[in-house]
Amino acid sequence: MGASPPHYHPAYGWRLDRVPGQRITAYETENGSLFHLPLVVLLNDRIRGEGGIWMSRAEAEQLHAELCYMLTEDPAAALDCQRSDATRTRS
């Protein structure tokens, strides 16, 4: 959608990928929900370790809204997606 991808070969250099077969997990804490996106760290296409991204509900909703925007060619659909995030936050 306008921006050109970085120039790299996926088998060379450092890379973060989602862990196949592992889903995002939600955890309830005393401060609210946390979400964990499991990732694997690769160097030259060899696994070097596992990690992940921890996100608050607000961060996960922002990521969701950004993905909706990038994955649709209909701006109104992306706005509906963002509105549904805001509605869930208030309820």
C-alpha positions as CSV (number, residue, x, y, z in Angstrom):
1,M,0.0,0.0,0.0
2,G,2.6,2.5,-1.0
3,A,5.6,1.6,1.1
4,S,8.1,-0.7,-0.4
5,P,9.2,-3.7,1.7
6,P,12.8,-3.8,3.1
7,H,15.3,-5.5,0.9
8,Y,16.3,-8.7,2.4
9,H,16.3,-12.5,1.8
10,P,14.2,-14.2,4.4
11,A,16.8,-16.9,5.0
12,Y,19.6,-14.5,5.9
13,G,20.2,-12.3,8.9
14,W,18.1,-11.9,12.1
15,R,14.4,-12.3,11.9
16,L,11.4,-12.7,14.3
17,D,8.6,-15.0,13.2
18,R,5.4,-16.2,14.8
19,V,5.7,-19.7,16.4
20,P,3.8,-22.1,14.2
21,G,0.9,-23.6,16.0
22,Q,1.0,-21.2,19.0
23,R,-1.8,-18.8,19.4
24,I,-1.9,-15.4,21.2
25,T,-2.8,-16.1,24.9
26,A,-4.7,-13.8,27.2
27,Y,-3.8,-13.5,30.9
28,E,-5.8,-11.8,33.6
29,T,-3.8,-9.7,36.1
30,E,-4.8,-7.4,38.9
31,N,-4.1,-4.5,36.5
32,G,-6.3,-5.9,33.6
33,S,-5.7,-8.2,30.7
34,L,-2.3,-8.9,29.1
35,F,-1.8,-10.6,25.8
36,H,1.3,-12.7,24.8
37,L,2.2,-13.1,21.1
38,P,4.8,-16.0,20.9
39,L,7.7,-15.4,18.6
40,V,10.8,-17.3,17.6
41,V,14.2,-15.6,16.9
42,L,16.1,-16.8,13.9
43,L,19.5,-16.1,12.5
44,N,20.3,-17.2,9.0
45,D,17.1,-19.3,9.0
46,R,18.2,-21.2,12.2
47,I,16.2,-20.9,15.5
48,R,18.2,-19.1,18.1
49,G,15.5,-18.8,20.8
50,E,11.9,-18.1,21.6
51,G,10.4,-15.0,23.1
52,G,7.3,-13.0,22.6
53,I,5.6,-9.6,22.8
54,W,3.5,-8.7,25.8
55,M,0.6,-6.2,25.1
56,S,-2.0,-4.5,27.2
57,R,-5.6,-4.6,26.0
58,A,-5.2,-1.1,24.6
59,E,-2.0,-2.1,22.7
60,A,-3.7,-5.2,21.3
61,E,-6.7,-3.2,20.2
62,Q,-4.4,-0.6,18.5
63,L,-2.6,-3.4,16.6
64,H,-5.9,-4.9,15.6
65,A,-7.1,-1.6,14.2
66,E,-3.8,-1.1,12.3
67,L,-4.1,-4.6,10.8
68,C,-7.7,-4.0,9.8
69,Y,-6.6,-0.8,8.1
70,M,-3.7,-2.6,6.2
71,L,-5.8,-5.6,5.2
72,T,-8.8,-3.9,3.7
73,E,-9.1,-1.8,0.6
74,D,-12.3,-0.3,2.0
75,P,-11.5,2.5,4.5
76,A,-15.1,2.4,5.9
77,A,-14.5,-1.3,6.9
78,A,-11.3,-0.4,8.7
79,L,-13.1,2.4,10.5
80,D,-15.8,0.0,11.6
81,C,-13.1,-2.3,12.9
82,Q,-11.6,0.5,14.9
83,R,-15.0,1.6,16.2
84,S,-15.7,-2.0,17.4
85,D,-12.4,-1.9,19.4
86,A,-13.4,1.4,21.1
87,T,-16.9,0.0,21.9
88,R,-15.4,-3.1,23.5
89,T,-13.1,-0.9,25.6
90,R,-16.0,0.9,27.2
91,S,-18.1,-2.1,28.0
